[in-house]
Amino acid sequence: MKLAIIQRILLGFVLVIAVIVLNFFLLQAAPGDVVDAMLAEAGGGDPELAAKLRASYGLDQPVFIQMLKYLGQVLKGDLGYSFYYDESVTELILGHLPTTLMLTLSALVIAVVMGTLFGVYAAMKPKGFFSNFVTVFSLFGYATPVFWLGMIILLVFALYIPLFPAYGIRSIPEPEHWFDRFLDIVNHLVLPTFTLAILYLANYSRISRASMLDVLGADYIRTARTKGLSEPKVIFKHALKNAALPVVTLAGLQLGQVFSGAVLVETVFSLPGVGPLLYESIVRRDYPVILGVLFGAAVTTIVANIITDLIYQRMDPRIQSIT
């Protein structure tokens, strides 16, 4: 078990290095750089000024040398400095990270819990109205663009029916008491969390329904019912544990994708998270910030996969004999 964990960590380290190198060369292959973006924003500039700026940022060096220097910085725990903000990339990302974590983790928990419960209830009555509703809802949530859904929810619940704030994470001025400030943040996060949760709730309800239908047809479930066990005990003690395995796998694999969805949601609702920071950095060709955010997403995805493997082994002891 310990050897398997060490092997996964080493493989994850190699994958992170590969992601850093690949992202670096992909960004370098894109037309333009931060100097072009700065000069365009300033209304223009002469070639001599552009050359001086590129030299000050180290952009005049060969791409391979730039990549080796950047890789060395990352291995030392330094993600570099932002060209545009003139601030440490690590501090810049950490300053925007709390909002993104609150949004993504709350949306993921809601989606996993509610999606699993929806799927279980739909599988108990596979030909009922609720089962058909879950199927249609899953198709709707899976096919709906998250930015379009966010704008519709924003228009309905912030403009036409003004129940929640339309943008931001805090009111101005902020409430004085800490509990009131907490409630204010929660109130601002309701709509974006609901938007992001719907996207993944559809997936989890569909997966859990299909998995539950498969498990309910197994021999040990029929045996449990023959012994006279109550239906809730059969469902939640015997069936759900095995039916939840695909849900756990999907949650681990989609943790990195949740951050990509948060980029659009945070942009729509003007949240000061990592999403708008990444968007602005792409527009301004701020390569260190872009690489830093992509590095964080890669590490999050790899760590989530390792944790998912461990949880999977804990839930299904048969896998331990294989690994």
FIRO-497618 format. One line per 3 residues: number of its first residue (from 1); for each residue x, y, z of N, C-alpha, C, O. Coordinates in pm, whole numbers. Layout:
<pts>
NUM	X,Y,Z,X,Y,Z,X,Y,Z,X,Y,Z; ...
</pts>
This chain:
<pts>
1	84,-121,0,0,0,0,87,126,0,65,218,-79; 187,129,91,275,245,97,357,259,-31,380,369,-80; 402,143,-84,478,147,-209,394,200,-323,443,276,-407
4	267,162,-327,177,210,-433,158,361,-422,153,431,-523; 147,411,-299,131,556,-279,255,630,-326,245,733,-392; 374,577,-291,499,641,-333,511,642,-485,553,741,-544
7	473,531,-548,478,524,-694,385,627,-757,421,691,-856; 266,643,-701,171,740,-756,224,883,-738,207,967,-826; 287,910,-623,341,1043,-599,453,1073,-698,459,1183,-753
10	542,977,-721,652,997,-817,597,1016,-958,644,1102,-1033; 498,935,-995,436,951,-1127,367,1087,-1139,373,1151,-1244; 302,1130,-1030,239,1262,-1031,341,1374,-1047,314,1472,-1116
13	458,1359,-985,564,1460,-999,611,1469,-1144,632,1579,-1196; 627,1355,-1208,668,1354,-1349,561,1418,-1437,592,1493,-1529; 436,1389,-1407,327,1448,-1485,321,1600,-1469,296,1672,-1566
16	345,1648,-1348,345,1793,-1325,456,1860,-1406,433,1964,-1467; 575,1799,-1407,685,1854,-1488,647,1857,-1635,672,1955,-1705; 586,1748,-1682,546,1741,-1823,441,1848,-1855,446,1910,-1961
19	347,1870,-1762,244,1973,-1783,306,2111,-1789,268,2193,-1872; 403,2139,-1701,470,2270,-1700,539,2295,-1833,525,2402,-1892; 615,2196,-1881,689,2212,-2006,593,2229,-2123,613,2316,-2208
22	489,2147,-2128,393,2154,-2239,321,2288,-2240,308,2351,-2345; 274,2332,-2123,204,2461,-2117,296,2576,-2155,252,2671,-2221; 422,2569,-2115,516,2676,-2146,534,2690,-2297,529,2801,-2351
25	555,2579,-2364,577,2585,-2509,449,2622,-2584,455,2689,-2687; 334,2579,-2533,208,2616,-2599,184,2767,-2589,139,2829,-2685; 215,2826,-2474,199,2971,-2459,297,3047,-2547,265,3151,-2604
28	418,2993,-2558,518,3060,-2641,480,3052,-2789,517,3139,-2868; 407,2948,-2826,366,2933,-2966,254,3028,-3003,232,3053,-3122; 183,3081,-2904,74,3176,-2933,131,3308,-2980,238,3349,-2934
31	63,3377,-3071,115,3505,-3122,110,3613,-3016,17,3618,-2935; 211,3701,-3017,215,3813,-2924,272,3775,-2789,287,3657,-2757; 304,3877,-2710,352,3857,-2574,303,3971,-2487,224,4054,-2532
34	350,3976,-2363,303,4076,-2269,343,4218,-2313,271,4314,-2285; 456,4231,-2381,500,4362,-2428,404,4415,-2533,367,4533,-2531; 362,4328,-2625,264,4370,-2726,134,4414,-2661,72,4512,-2701
37	92,4338,-2558,-32,4373,-2488,-18,4507,-2416,-111,4588,-2418; 96,4531,-2353,118,4657,-2282,119,4775,-2377,56,4878,-2350; 190,4761,-2489,198,4871,-2584,63,4898,-2648,27,5014,-2673
40	-13,4792,-2675,-147,4811,-2733,-238,4882,-2634,-319,4966,-2673; -226,4847,-2505,-309,4911,-2404,-269,5057,-2384,-353,5142,-2352; -138,5086,-2402,-90,5223,-2386,-110,5308,-2511,-84,5428,-2508
43	-157,5248,-2620,-181,5323,-2741,-66,5318,-2841,-67,5391,-2940; 32,5231,-2815,144,5215,-2908,278,5246,-2843,284,5293,-2729; 386,5219,-2917,521,5243,-2868,622,5210,-2976,590,5138,-3071
46	744,5262,-2964,844,5239,-3067,914,5105,-3044,907,5050,-2934; 981,5052,-3147,1050,4923,-3135,1160,4923,-3029,1186,4820,-2967; 1224,5038,-3009,1331,5043,-2910,1275,5020,-2768,1335,4948,-2688
49	1163,5081,-2738,1100,5060,-2609,1056,4915,-2592,1072,4856,-2485; 1002,4856,-2698,960,4717,-2692,1078,4625,-2666,1067,4529,-2589; 1192,4654,-2729,1311,4572,-2710,1361,4582,-2566,1402,4482,-2507
52	1358,4702,-2508,1402,4720,-2369,1311,4645,-2273,1358,4584,-2177; 1181,4651,-2298,1087,4582,-2211,1107,4430,-2218,1104,4362,-2116; 1127,4378,-2340,1149,4234,-2354,1278,4191,-2286,1285,4083,-2227
55	1380,4275,-2293,1506,4243,-2226,1489,4244,-2074,1547,4160,-2005; 1411,4339,-2022,1391,4345,-1877,1311,4227,-1825,1329,4185,-1711; 1223,4172,-1908,1145,4056,-1868,1212,3923,-1905,1162,3816,-1870
58	1325,3930,-1975,1394,3808,-2017,1331,3740,-2136,1358,3623,-2163; 1247,3814,-2208,1179,3755,-2323,1264,3757,-2449,1225,3702,-2552; 1382,3820,-2442,1470,3823,-2557,1558,3700,-2565,1630,3682,-2664
61	1555,3616,-2464,1636,3495,-2463,1568,3383,-2540,1447,3389,-2562; 1644,3281,-2583,1581,3167,-2652,1474,3101,-2566,1484,3098,-2443; 1373,3048,-2632,1259,2990,-2561,1303,2874,-2471,1254,2859,-2360
64	1396,2794,-2519,1441,2679,-2440,1509,2725,-2312,1491,2664,-2207; 1588,2832,-2320,1655,2886,-2201,1551,2942,-2104,1562,2923,-1983; 1451,3011,-2156,1343,3064,-2071,1271,2950,-1998,1239,2960,-1880
67	1248,2841,-2071,1177,2728,-2010,1260,2664,-1899,1206,2631,-1794; 1391,2647,-1921,1477,2588,-1819,1482,2677,-1694,1479,2627,-1582; 1490,2808,-1714,1493,2899,-1600,1361,2892,-1522,1360,2888,-1399
70	1251,2891,-1596,1122,2885,-1529,1105,2753,-1454,1055,2751,-1341; 1145,2643,-1517,1135,2513,-1452,1219,2508,-1326,1177,2451,-1225; 1337,2566,-1330,1421,2572,-1210,1356,2652,-1099,1365,2615,-982
73	1290,2763,-1135,1220,2843,-1035,1107,2764,-969,1090,2768,-848; 1031,2691,-1052,917,2616,-1000,964,2505,-906,902,2481,-802; 1073,2439,-941,1127,2332,-856,1174,2387,-721,1181,2313,-623
76	1207,2514,-717,1246,2579,-591,1125,2636,-516,1140,2695,-409; 1005,2618,-574,885,2670,-510,852,2813,-545,770,2876,-478; 914,2866,-650,892,3005,-692,823,3004,-828,878,2957,-926
79	700,3058,-832,624,3064,-957,652,3191,-1036,587,3217,-1137; 749,3271,-990,788,3390,-1064,707,3513,-1027,629,3512,-932; 728,3619,-1106,660,3747,-1086,569,3777,-1203,598,3745,-1318
82	457,3838,-1171,364,3879,-1275,421,3996,-1353,467,4094,-1294; 418,3985,-1486,465,4095,-1570,377,4218,-1555,426,4330,-1552; 246,4196,-1546,151,4307,-1548,130,4365,-1408,133,4487,-1391
85	108,4279,-1309,78,4326,-1174,203,4358,-1093,194,4420,-987; 319,4316,-1141,446,4337,-1069,435,4286,-925,468,4356,-830; 388,4163,-913,366,4101,-783,397,3952,-794,387,3894,-902
88	435,3892,-683,464,3749,-682,341,3671,-729,229,3696,-684; 361,3577,-820,250,3498,-872,185,3416,-761,63,3403,-755; 268,3362,-672,214,3282,-561,121,3366,-474,11,3323,-441
91	167,3487,-436,83,3573,-353,-41,3620,-429,-148,3636,-370; -27,3641,-558,-139,3686,-639,-248,3577,-645,-366,3606,-629; -205,3452,-667,-302,3342,-674,-363,3315,-537,-483,3294,-526
94	-279,3317,-432,-332,3292,-297,-432,3400,-255,-524,3372,-178; -414,3521,-305,-509,3627,-272,-645,3605,-335,-746,3649,-281; -648,3538,-450,-775,3512,-520,-830,3372,-491,-944,3342,-526
97	-750,3286,-429,-787,3146,-412,-904,3123,-316,-987,3037,-345; -915,3195,-204,-1026,3166,-111,-1164,3171,-177,-1248,3085,-150; -1188,3270,-261,-1318,3279,-328,-1343,3159,-417,-1453,3103,-417
100	-1241,3118,-492,-1256,3003,-581,-1278,2875,-502,-1359,2791,-542; -1207,2858,-391,-1225,2738,-309,-1364,2733,-249,-1428,2627,-249; -1413,2844,-198,-1548,2846,-142,-1652,2810,-248,-1745,2734,-221
103	-1634,2863,-368,-1729,2838,-475,-1724,2692,-522,-1827,2625,-528; -1604,2645,-554,-1591,2512,-614,-1622,2400,-515,-1691,2304,-549; -1571,2411,-392,-1594,2304,-295,-1740,2295,-255,-1795,2186,-243
106	-1804,2410,-234,-1947,2407,-200,-2030,2351,-315,-2123,2274,-294; -1996,2390,-438,-2069,2338,-555,-2046,2189,-571,-2140,2116,-605; -1923,2143,-548,-1893,2001,-564,-1964,1917,-458,-2017,1811,-489
109	-1965,1964,-333,-2032,1889,-226,-2182,1881,-254,-2242,1774,-240; -2242,1992,-292,-2385,1992,-323,-2415,1898,-439,-2511,1822,-434; -2332,1903,-543,-2355,1819,-661,-2341,1671,-628,-2423,1591,-672
112	-2239,1634,-551,-2218,1493,-519,-2330,1440,-430,-2387,1334,-458; -2364,1513,-323,-2466,1466,-230,-2604,1461,-296,-2671,1358,-293; -2645,1573,-355,-2777,1578,-416,-2787,1488,-539,-2888,1422,-560
115	-2681,1485,-619,-2683,1399,-737,-2693,1252,-701,-2765,1177,-766; -2621,1210,-596,-2629,1070,-553,-2769,1038,-500,-2824,932,-531; -2825,1128,-420,-2960,1103,-367,-3063,1100,-480,-3154,1017,-478
118	-3051,1190,-576,-3142,1188,-690,-3132,1056,-766,-3233,996,-803; -3009,1012,-789,-2989,889,-863,-3042,768,-789,-3100,678,-851; -3023,763,-656,-3072,650,-576,-3224,644,-580,-3282,538,-602
121	-3287,758,-557,-3434,760,-557,-3490,727,-695,-3592,659,-706; -3424,774,-799,-3471,743,-934,-3456,595,-966,-3540,537,-1035; -3350,532,-915,-3328,389,-941,-3428,302,-866,-3458,191,-909
124	-3479,351,-752,-3577,273,-676,-3708,260,-752,-3779,160,-738; -3740,361,-834,-3861,356,-918,-3820,394,-1060,-3846,506,-1104; -3756,301,-1133,-3696,334,-1263,-3796,377,-1370,-3757,440,-1468
127	-3922,344,-1353,-4022,383,-1452,-4115,494,-1402,-4215,526,-1465; -4079,551,-1288,-4163,655,-1232,-4133,792,-1289,-4043,810,-1370; -4213,888,-1245,-4200,1025,-1296,-4064,1084,-1258,-4000,1149,-1341
130	-4021,1062,-1134,-3896,1124,-1090,-3776,1067,-1166,-3681,1140,-1195; -3780,938,-1198,-3672,878,-1276,-3663,941,-1414,-3553,969,-1463; -3777,964,-1477,-3777,1031,-1607,-3729,1176,-1595,-3660,1228,-1683
133	-3768,1240,-1485,-3724,1377,-1462,-3572,1383,-1448,-3508,1471,-1505; -3513,1289,-1374,-3368,1285,-1356,-3299,1265,-1491,-3195,1325,-1516; -3355,1182,-1577,-3296,1158,-1708,-3297,1286,-1792,-3197,1322,-1853
136	-3412,1353,-1796,-3423,1478,-1873,-3334,1586,-1813,-3266,1659,-1886; -3334,1597,-1680,-3251,1697,-1613,-3103,1673,-1639,-3026,1767,-1657; -3063,1546,-1642,-2923,1513,-1668,-2881,1557,-1808,-2773,1613,-1827
139	-2968,1530,-1906,-2938,1572,-2043,-2932,1724,-2053,-2844,1778,-2121; -3024,1791,-1986,-3026,1938,-1987,-2900,1995,-1924,-2835,2083,-1981; -2865,1946,-1805,-2747,1997,-1736,-2618,1964,-1808,-2523,2043,-1806
142	-2614,1848,-1873,-2492,1808,-1943,-2471,1890,-2070,-2357,1917,-2108; -2581,1930,-2134,-2569,1999,-2263,-2569,2152,-2251,-2537,2221,-2347; -2604,2205,-2133,-2617,2350,-2118,-2482,2413,-2091,-2413,2371,-1998
145	-2440,2514,-2169,-2317,2587,-2139,-2328,2659,-2005,-2428,2723,-1977; -2225,2647,-1924,-2232,2701,-1788,-2242,2853,-1788,-2307,2910,-1700; -2179,2920,-1885,-2185,3067,-1887,-2325,3114,-1926,-2372,3215,-1874
148	-2392,3041,-2017,-2529,3076,-2053,-2623,3054,-1936,-2710,3137,-1909; -2607,2943,-1867,-2690,2915,-1750,-2669,3020,-1642,-2764,3065,-1578; -2542,3060,-1623,-2513,3163,-1524,-2580,3295,-1556,-2633,3362,-1467
151	-2579,3334,-1683,-2643,3460,-1721,-2794,3454,-1704,-2855,3553,-1663; -2855,3339,-1735,-3000,3326,-1717,-3037,3334,-1570,-3131,3404,-1533; -2962,3261,-1485,-2987,3264,-1341,-2965,3405,-1286,-3038,3451,-1199
154	-2863,3472,-1337,-2835,3609,-1294,-2949,3703,-1330,-2989,3786,-1248; -3002,3691,-1450,-3113,3777,-1492,-3239,3751,-1410,-3309,3844,-1370; -3267,3623,-1385,-3392,3588,-1318,-3389,3625,-1170,-3479,3692,-1120
157	-3283,3581,-1099,-3282,3591,-953,-3207,3714,-900,-3203,3736,-779; -3147,3793,-988,-3082,3915,-942,-3142,4040,-1003,-3131,4148,-947; -3207,4025,-1121,-3265,4141,-1188,-3418,4141,-1182,-3478,4232,-1125
160	-3480,4037,-1240,-3627,4033,-1245,-3687,4000,-1108,-3787,4058,-1067; -3624,3904,-1037,-3666,3871,-900,-3545,3893,-811,-3471,3798,-783; -3522,4016,-766,-3397,4049,-697,-3387,3988,-557,-3403,4056,-456
163	-3359,3857,-553,-3345,3788,-425,-3201,3785,-377,-3176,3779,-257; -3105,3789,-471,-2964,3776,-436,-2884,3884,-508,-2929,3939,-608; -2764,3915,-457,-2678,4014,-523,-2637,3967,-662,-2628,3848,-689
166	-2613,4062,-750,-2582,4031,-889,-2434,4009,-913,-2397,3943,-1010; -2348,4062,-828,-2204,4051,-855,-2127,4066,-723,-2180,4110,-622; -1999,4029,-730,-1910,4048,-617,-1925,3941,-510,-2010,3853,-519
169	-1840,3952,-409,-1838,3857,-299,-1877,3923,-167,-1908,3854,-70; -1876,4056,-164,-1910,4130,-41,-1992,4254,-76,-1984,4309,-186; -2071,4296,21,-2146,4420,5,-2056,4539,40,-1959,4526,115
172	-2090,4653,-15,-2018,4777,16,-2119,4877,70,-2212,4915,-1; -2102,4922,197,-1997,4882,292,-2024,4745,352,-2138,4697,351; -1920,4682,406,-1933,4550,467,-2002,4562,603,-1988,4662,672
175	-2078,4458,640,-2136,4456,775,-2025,4457,881,-1915,4408,856; -2055,4511,995,-1954,4526,1099,-1929,4395,1174,-1814,4360,1202; -2034,4322,1207,-2019,4199,1286,-1970,4086,1196,-2007,4078,1079
178	-1886,3996,1253,-1826,3889,1172,-1931,3793,1120,-1919,3742,1008; -2035,3766,1199,-2138,3673,1154,-2220,3733,1041,-2260,3663,948; -2244,3863,1049,-2315,3930,940,-2231,3931,812,-2284,3918,702
181	-2099,3946,828,-2011,3939,710,-2013,3800,649,-2013,3785,527; -2016,3697,734,-2025,3559,686,-2153,3536,607,-2150,3478,498; -2266,3581,661,-2394,3566,591,-2396,3645,461,-2457,3603,363
184	-2328,3759,460,-2321,3841,339,-2245,3766,229,-2286,3768,113; -2134,3701,265,-2057,3624,167,-2139,3507,115,-2141,3480,-5; -2208,3437,207,-2293,3325,165,-2401,3372,69,-2431,3304,-29
187	-2460,3485,99,-2565,3540,13,-2513,3572,-127,-2583,3551,-226; -2390,3621,-135,-2331,3650,-266,-2293,3523,-342,-2286,3524,-465; -2269,3414,-270,-2224,3291,-335,-2339,3198,-375,-2315,3097,-442
190	-2461,3231,-337,-2572,3140,-365,-2590,3118,-515,-2592,3003,-560; -2601,3223,-591,-2626,3209,-735,-2510,3143,-810,-2534,3049,-885; -2384,3188,-792,-2276,3119,-863,-2258,2974,-820,-2228,2889,-904
193	-2277,2944,-691,-2266,2805,-646,-2376,2720,-707,-2351,2608,-751; -2497,2773,-710,-2610,2702,-770,-2584,2677,-918,-2615,2569,-969; -2529,2775,-987,-2500,2761,-1131,-2398,2651,-1156,-2418,2565,-1242
196	-2289,2653,-1081,-2184,2553,-1100,-2230,2415,-1054,-2192,2314,-1114; -2311,2409,-949,-2357,2280,-897,-2449,2210,-995,-2443,2088,-1008; -2534,2286,-1065,-2627,2225,-1161,-2551,2149,-1270,-2591,2040,-1311
199	-2441,2208,-1315,-2364,2146,-1421,-2316,2006,-1382,-2321,1914,-1463; -2271,1991,-1258,-2216,1863,-1214,-2321,1776,-1145,-2306,1654,-1139; -2426,1838,-1093,-2537,1761,-1036,-2599,1670,-1142,-2637,1557,-1112
202	-2609,1720,-1263,-2665,1640,-1371,-2581,1516,-1397,-2636,1407,-1417; -2450,1530,-1397,-2362,1416,-1420,-2374,1312,-1309,-2385,1193,-1335; -2371,1359,-1183,-2373,1265,-1071,-2507,1194,-1058,-2510,1076,-1024
205	-2615,1262,-1085,-2746,1195,-1080,-2757,1089,-1187,-2812,981,-1163; -2705,1117,-1306,-2710,1018,-1414,-2623,897,-1384,-2664,782,-1403; -2500,923,-1337,-2408,814,-1307,-2458,730,-1190,-2455,607,-1196
208	-2504,796,-1083,-2551,721,-966,-2677,641,-998,-2695,532,-945; -2764,694,-1082,-2885,620,-1121,-2848,494,-1197,-2899,386,-1167; -2760,507,-1295,-2719,390,-1373,-2646,287,-1286,-2669,167,-1299
211	-2560,334,-1199,-2486,243,-1111,-2578,174,-1012,-2562,55,-984; -2675,249,-959,-2768,192,-863,-2858,88,-928,-2887,-15,-868; -2902,113,-1049,-2983,15,-1121,-2906,-115,-1143,-2962,-223,-1133
214	-2777,-103,-1172,-2694,-221,-1192,-2675,-299,-1062,-2681,-422,-1060; -2653,-226,-952,-2630,-292,-823,-2758,-357,-771,-2753,-466,-714; -2871,-291,-790,-2997,-345,-738,-3035,-477,-805,-3117,-552,-753
217	-2976,-505,-920,-3004,-632,-987,-2908,-743,-949,-2917,-853,-1003; -2815,-716,-856,-2716,-814,-817,-2777,-921,-725,-2882,-899,-664; -2709,-1037,-717,-2761,-1149,-638,-2763,-1117,-489,-2856,-1156,-418
220	-2660,-1047,-439,-2654,-1023,-295,-2764,-927,-249,-2803,-929,-132; -2815,-844,-339,-2927,-756,-305,-3055,-839,-294,-3136,-818,-204; -3072,-931,-386,-3189,-1019,-377,-3183,-1105,-252,-3285,-1132,-189
223	-3062,-1149,-216,-3046,-1228,-94,-3080,-1146,29,-3146,-1196,121; -3036,-1020,31,-3067,-934,145,-3216,-912,159,-3269,-908,271; -3285,-897,48,-3429,-878,54,-3500,-1007,97,-3601,-1003,167
226	-3446,-1121,54,-3504,-1249,92,-3493,-1271,242,-3581,-1333,302; -3387,-1221,303,-3368,-1236,448,-3463,-1148,528,-3468,-1159,651; -3537,-1061,460,-3634,-979,529,-3584,-843,573,-3650,-777,654
229	-3469,-799,521,-3417,-667,556,-3507,-559,498,-3563,-574,390; -3520,-453,573,-3603,-341,526,-3541,-278,402,-3420,-285,380; -3627,-215,321,-3579,-156,196,-3477,-45,219,-3377,-41,147
232	-3497,47,316,-3391,148,341,-3257,86,379,-3152,137,339; -3260,-23,456,-3136,-88,495,-3069,-153,375,-2946,-150,363; -3148,-213,287,-3093,-274,166,-3029,-166,76,-2921,-185,21
235	-3099,-54,63,-3053,52,-27,-2927,119,27,-2825,125,-42; -2935,169,150,-2829,256,201,-2714,180,268,-2604,235,278; -2736,57,312,-2627,-17,376,-2557,-111,280,-2435,-127,287
238	-2631,-173,191,-2571,-273,103,-2550,-223,-39,-2443,-243,-97; -2651,-158,-96,-2642,-120,-238,-2561,7,-259,-2478,14,-349; -2584,108,-175,-2524,239,-200,-2372,235,-193,-2306,308,-267
241	-2316,152,-104,-2170,148,-89,-2102,109,-221,-2001,168,-258; -2157,11,-291,-2099,-30,-419,-2141,63,-532,-2064,86,-625; -2262,116,-526,-2309,205,-632,-2236,339,-628,-2230,409,-729
244	-2180,374,-512,-2113,504,-500,-1972,504,-557,-1911,610,-571; -1918,388,-591,-1781,382,-643,-1762,463,-771,-1665,538,-779; -1849,452,-871,-1833,538,-990,-1848,686,-959,-1784,770,-1023
247	-1931,720,-861,-1948,861,-823,-1820,915,-763,-1779,1027,-794; -1755,836,-676,-1629,877,-616,-1523,897,-724,-1448,995,-721; -1516,804,-819,-1420,816,-928,-1445,942,-1010,-1351,1015,-1042
250	-1570,967,-1043,-1604,1086,-1122,-1572,1214,-1046,-1525,1311,-1105; -1599,1215,-915,-1570,1335,-835,-1421,1366,-834,-1382,1482,-844; -1338,1262,-823,-1194,1284,-825,-1144,1333,-960,-1059,1421,-967
253	-1198,1275,-1066,-1154,1314,-1200,-1201,1454,-1237,-1135,1524,-1313; -1316,1494,-1183,-1373,1623,-1223,-1331,1738,-1133,-1370,1852,-1158; -1252,1711,-1030,-1213,1818,-940,-1135,1926,-1014,-1156,2045,-991
256	-1046,1885,-1104,-974,1983,-1185,-1065,2054,-1283,-1044,2172,-1312; -1168,1983,-1334,-1261,2044,-1428,-1352,2146,-1359,-1400,2240,-1422; -1375,2126,-1229,-1456,2222,-1156,-1391,2359,-1158,-1459,2461,-1169
259	-1257,2362,-1149,-1187,2490,-1153,-1202,2555,-1290,-1214,2677,-1299; -1202,2474,-1396,-1220,2531,-1529,-1361,2588,-1544,-1380,2692,-1607; -1460,2519,-1485,-1595,2574,-1488,-1607,2699,-1404,-1685,2789,-1437
262	-1530,2705,-1294,-1535,2823,-1207,-1483,2947,-1277,-1523,3058,-1244; -1393,2929,-1374,-1342,3044,-1449,-1456,3120,-1515,-1461,3243,-1509; -1547,3048,-1578,-1659,3111,-1647,-1761,3166,-1547,-1812,3277,-1564
265	-1790,3088,-1443,-1889,3132,-1345,-1841,3257,-1273,-1919,3352,-1255; -1716,3260,-1231,-1662,3377,-1162,-1661,3500,-1252,-1680,3613,-1206; -1638,3478,-1380,-1640,3590,-1474,-1781,3646,-1490,-1799,3768,-1494
268	-1880,3557,-1500,-2019,3601,-1517,-2067,3679,-1394,-2134,3781,-1408; -2032,3630,-1274,-2080,3692,-1151,-1979,3789,-1090,-1999,3836,-977; -1873,3820,-1162,-1773,3919,-1118,-1717,3886,-979,-1706,3974,-894
271	-1683,3760,-958,-1626,3720,-831,-1474,3737,-836,-1412,3708,-938; -1413,3785,-727,-1268,3806,-727,-1191,3678,-702,-1113,3669,-607; -1212,3579,-788,-1145,3451,-773,-1034,3433,-874,-991,3528,-939
274	-988,3309,-886,-879,3278,-978,-926,3289,-1123,-846,3315,-1212; -1057,3268,-1147,-1110,3273,-1283,-1087,3405,-1353,-1025,3407,-1459; -1136,3518,-1298,-1109,3647,-1362,-960,3679,-1371,-916,3742,-1467
277	-882,3636,-1271,-737,3658,-1276,-677,3587,-1396,-593,3643,-1466; -720,3463,-1421,-669,3388,-1536,-715,3453,-1666,-638,3464,-1761; -841,3496,-1671,-893,3558,-1793,-816,3687,-1826,-775,3707,-1941
280	-797,3772,-1726,-723,3897,-1749,-579,3869,-1787,-521,3941,-1869; -520,3766,-1729,-381,3733,-1761,-368,3682,-1904,-268,3708,-1970; -469,3608,-1952,-467,3561,-2090,-477,3679,-2185,-404,3686,-2285
283	-566,3772,-2156,-582,3890,-2241,-453,3971,-2246,-416,4023,-2351; -385,3983,-2131,-264,4065,-2121,-135,3987,-2145,-26,4041,-2129; -147,3860,-2182,-31,3774,-2211,65,3767,-2090,187,3764,-2107
286	9,3765,-1972,89,3758,-1850,124,3611,-1825,57,3544,-1746; 229,3563,-1892,262,3421,-1892,287,3362,-1754,238,3253,-1727; 361,3428,-1664,384,3368,-1532,256,3338,-1456,246,3235,-1390
289	156,3427,-1463,31,3405,-1393,-46,3290,-1458,-102,3205,-1388; -50,3287,-1591,-119,3179,-1661,-57,3044,-1626,-128,2948,-1595; 75,3038,-1631,144,2913,-1598,123,2875,-1452,111,2757,-1420
292	118,2975,-1364,96,2947,-1223,-42,2888,-1197,-56,2794,-1119; -144,2943,-1262,-280,2890,-1245,-291,2750,-1304,-351,2662,-1243; -233,2730,-1422,-236,2597,-1483,-158,2496,-1400,-197,2379,-1391
295	-48,2540,-1339,29,2454,-1251,-55,2413,-1130,-55,2296,-1091; -127,2508,-1071,-213,2477,-958,-325,2380,-995,-358,2290,-918; -384,2399,-1114,-490,2309,-1159,-437,2168,-1182,-504,2070,-1151
298	-315,2158,-1238,-255,2027,-1262,-226,1954,-1131,-255,1836,-1118; -169,2026,-1036,-138,1966,-905,-268,1922,-836,-274,1814,-778; -370,2006,-843,-498,1972,-781,-557,1845,-842,-606,1758,-770
301	-553,1835,-975,-608,1719,-1043,-532,1592,-1007,-593,1488,-981; -400,1599,-1005,-319,1481,-975,-337,1437,-830,-352,1318,-803; -336,1533,-737,-357,1499,-596,-497,1440,-576,-514,1345,-500
304	-596,1497,-643,-733,1445,-631,-741,1302,-682,-812,1220,-624; -670,1271,-790,-670,1135,-842,-606,1037,-745,-653,925,-728; -497,1079,-679,-431,993,-581,-524,967,-462,-537,854,-416
307	-588,1074,-413,-681,1059,-301,-799,971,-341,-847,891,-261; -847,986,-466,-957,903,-515,-919,757,-516,-1000,672,-478; -797,725,-559,-751,586,-558,-751,528,-416,-790,413,-395
310	-707,610,-320,-702,562,-181,-843,540,-126,-869,440,-58; -935,634,-156,-1073,617,-111,-1137,496,-178,-1212,421,-116; -1107,478,-305,-1161,364,-380,-1117,233,-317,-1197,140,-303
313	-988,224,-279,-938,104,-215,-1002,81,-79,-1026,-33,-39; -1029,189,-8,-1093,177,123,-1237,128,108,-1284,49,189; -1307,173,4,-1446,135,-15,-1458,-4,-77,-1556,-75,-52
316	-1360,-43,-158,-1366,-174,-224,-1237,-249,-193,-1137,-229,-262; -1236,-336,-91,-1113,-406,-52,-1057,-497,-161,-940,-535,-154; -1138,-533,-262,-1089,-621,-368,-975,-556,-446,-889,-626,-500
319	-975,-421,-452,-872,-351,-528,-738,-359,-458,-635,-355,-525; -736,-372,-324,-611,-378,-250,-531,-499,-289,-408,-495,-293; -601,-610,-319,-529,-730,-360,-466,-715,-497,-368,-782,-529
322	-524,-623,-580,-467,-601,-714,-348,-509,-706,-246,-534,-771; -360,-400,-626,-253,-303,-615,-147,-348,-517,-48,-278,-496
</pts>
